[in-house]
Amino acid sequence: GYMTSRTVREASGLLSLTSTLYLRLHKDDRDASFHCTAHYSLPEGRHGHLDSPTFHLTLH
């Protein structure tokens, strides 16, 4: 799989980030759990992260 990202500087000066993951799933992934994590830099050399809730994909 691969991922694409797009960053936009809003009028407020804040940044908006959109990422899309393209992944070919297989039947073995049927019961897998997924989540997204964003890692970002803060002032004074600090770092932060934000995690999405866990989600499952329906495979047929």
N, C-alpha and C positions, 0 to 999 in steps of 0.2 A: 504494500500500500504506500500511499504518499499523502502529504498534507500541503495545503496552500494557505497562506496568511495574507491579510490585508490590514494595514494600519491607516487610520484617518485621524488627522488633527482637527478636532471640533472647534467651532467658533469660540468656545470657552477656554481653549488652550489645552483641554484634556485630550487624551488619545483614546480612540475606540479601536479594538482589535477584533477581527473576525477570522476564525480558522475553520477550515473544512478538512476532515479526514476522509480519504478515499481508501476503502479497505475491502478486499474480496473476502467475504465470509464463507465458511464451509460448514457442513452439518455438525462437525465437532464443536463449533462455536455456539451451538444452540443454547446452552445453559450458561454462557459466559456473562459476566458483569462488566460494564464499561463505565468510565467516568472521564471527565476532562479536567485538566489542571493548568492554570496559568501562573507562571513565575514572572515576577517583575522586579525592577530596581526601584529603590526609594532613595530619598536624599541621605546624605552622610554615609553612603556605602552600605546601607541596609537593603534587605531583600524581603519580598513578601510573596505569598502565593494564595490562590483562590481555587477551591475544588468544587466541581459540580456534584449534585447528587448522583448516586449510582443509578444506572439505567440498564435495561435489557432490550435486546432487539428481537423481533419476531421473525423467525426463519421458517420458510415453507419448504 
